Structure formats: structure tokens, C-alpha cells
Amino acid sequence: MMNTLQHGGPDAQGAAPHDFSTNGNGCGPCPEVAKALRQVSAAHYPDPRYTALRQQLAAFHAVSPARIVMAASASEFISRITAAVARVRPGTAVALPRLSYGDYARAAQAWGLAARCDEPVTADVGLAWHCEPSSPLGQSEAGLGTRLRTADPSAVQVIDRAYEPLRLDGMADVPDAALDTVWQLWTPNKALGLTGIRAAYAIAPTDAGDAVERVHAMAPSWPVGAHGVALLASWVQPSVQRWLDDSRTVLRHWKALQRKRCDDMGWHSLPSNCNFFVAAPPVKDVAQLGGRLRAHGVKLRDTASFGLPGHVRMAVLHPDSQHAWEEAWRAVRGI
């Protein structure tokens, strides 16, 4: 039987006209990247070592190209690095935030590793996950720098930075020096509004040693296709970064409007630093509400799979979509 995964985005009915369920940039797709994708020739394999791309990504982050590890997607890297840890340290635990993306725990379970939430990273922990900013809340993890510094040094630590490019305020509580001691996972497709292109990369710690080669060796051949290469190569261009900066300005305005609409509708929204936030609708059955709103072309993300029942996660979208959401809410409530 196929394992049921819970994700936002299109479902059996296709893509919702007003999809608040994924965290892609509501201002996207980025026009320059979309143009680059249309010009891709898929007639050839990419360079299997991604030599030029890894150099570009390394220069963007001011690190050595040897530290760049390509990944088919964030989820693929989550599975791969979990497998790498399980191979070297079988029977250890995986530490994760109390509220977090379900693939962290799913990968641990698949490799027979116990998943533990919000506990110190002690000697029996083989892999520790952090998400900065977090999901589903979109908040910074207070004291993350201290947690990294005091963790048992034998643990592999990964910061999922999927939403850092979509941070609208605040900053990570992590000194730059601490970032050299952990893995960083980057997925620019969200920030560029192109989540359908599956491509990601990780930055290894400076002293990862054999772990980098082990993670490389466990990858399939050509994990990133030609379109993913084009997306990642475009991601580092100054003009694309300027577009992203401009989009954050727009998203801050849209977010203020969307949170006010929440208040006016009686939905309780939680603080967030990103282009999304969590809200509690004034209903008992959030899953049923999601189904009824979906029938009106509006899709939300139930956060029960993150460990937060009774709430939904909402991406910040254009005011037209916000209006459609309010109209759908009024329809299902008979207002």
C-alpha cells in the first residue's frame, strides 16, 4: 500500500485556484528564473559532478566548493543524511523540534532510529534537526546558537534553512562561526515561487571529513536535472536576489493585510517572522473545514501532521486570494 504523505499543494483535484497550503513566494514565479527555465535544453545530462554549479553556490555562500552537496530536494536530502547516520551509528536517536516537518521523523522511522522532540542533544543522539526559521510557525528558534554549541559533538546537526530567504523580519540567533560546525540545507525553489522544480543543496561543516564523501556516495546519479541546475544557477545572480528583496517588501504589506483579515474573521493568528503564519479558525473540526473550503477553490494546510492540531498554516498571498478565502469562509459558515 502506498504510504500517505501529508504535504501542501495540488491534490487529486489539481491545483487550487487560491493555494495557501504551500510556502512558495506569493510574488513568484521569479520572471528571470522562469525565463532561464524556458531556455533549458533537456537533451543532455548535467555534469554529474556539478562542477560549475557547485563553484557558483560556494562563491554565493563564501565557502569551499568541496562543502557543497547537491540534492534532488530537501526531502531527498533528509532521507539520505538520515541513512548515512543510521549506517555509521545504528540505534542512535534523532532529535527534532517539537513542531516540525514530518519527513524528519518519517526518515528516522524508516531507518529504525527513535525520534525525540525538544530534548538535549546528548551522546545517544546521532542526528539533530533544526529549522530556522521554523515550520509550521515561521518563528526563530530562541537560543539556537547555544543549543548548537552545547550539543554532544558526536551528533550530526542539520539546520533546515528553507525559509531563511523568505524571512520578513528578525534574524537567526546563530553566530556565523556556529554555521561552520553544522550542515545547512537550502531549497531556493520556495523563495523563487517555483516549488515544482525539485532542486536543493547542502553546505557541509568545515570538519565533516569522511561524512561528506559518504553523503555524496549515497546519492543517486544526477540528483539534480537540467531544470534544477538552471534554477540554482539563477538563484545566485544579483538581479534575482534583488527581485527577492523587492518581493519581501510586497509580502510584508500583504502579510499585514492577511493577518488583519484573520482578526476580522475571528481567526486567531500566531506570530511569525516569515511569509506564512499559523492560525486557529473558530471551528472544532479543522479537517472538515479544509475540505469545505477546498470545494470553493481555497486550500489551507492542516498543521496536525506537524504536531499542532486545531490550526492551519497559511502562506501569504495576493489580496485577491485573501478576498476569495474570506468569501469561501462566509459561504461555508452561511454568513
HELIX and SHEET records of a PDB file:
HELIX    1   1 PRO A   31  ARG A   38  1                                   8    
HELIX    2   2 THR A   51  HIS A   61  1                                  11    
HELIX    3   3 PRO A   65  ARG A   67  5                                   3    
HELIX    4   4 ALA A   74  VAL A   88  1                                  15    
HELIX    5   5 GLY A  102  ALA A  110  1                                   9    
HELIX    6   6 LEU A  144  THR A  150  1                                   7    
HELIX    7   7 GLU A  164  LEU A  166  5                                   3    
HELIX    8   8 ASP A  176  LEU A  179  1                                   4    
HELIX    9   9 ASP A  210  ALA A  217  1                                   8    
HELIX   10  10 ALA A  226  TRP A  235  1                                  10    
HELIX   11  11 PRO A  238  MET A  265  1                                  28    
HELIX   12  12 VAL A  286  ARG A  294  1                                   9    
HELIX   13  13 THR A  303  PHE A  306  5                                   4    
HELIX   14  14 PRO A  319  ARG A  333  1                                  15    
SHEET    1   A 2 HIS A  18  ASP A  19  0                                        
SHEET    2   A 2 VAL A 298  LYS A 299  1                                        
SHEET    1   B 7 ILE A  68  ALA A  71  0                                        
SHEET    2   B 7 ALA A 200  ILE A 203 -1                                        
SHEET    3   B 7 TRP A 183  TRP A 186 -1                                        
SHEET    4   B 7 VAL A 156  ASP A 160  1                                        
SHEET    5   B 7 VAL A 125  CYS A 131  1                                        
SHEET    6   B 7 ALA A  93  LEU A  96  1                                        
SHEET    7   B 7 ALA A 114  CYS A 117  1                                        
SHEET    1   C 4 HIS A 268  SER A 269  0                                        
SHEET    2   C 4 PHE A 276  ALA A 280 -1                                        
SHEET    3   C 4 VAL A 312  ALA A 315 -1                                        
SHEET    4   C 4 ARG A 301  ASP A 302 -1                                        
END                                                                             
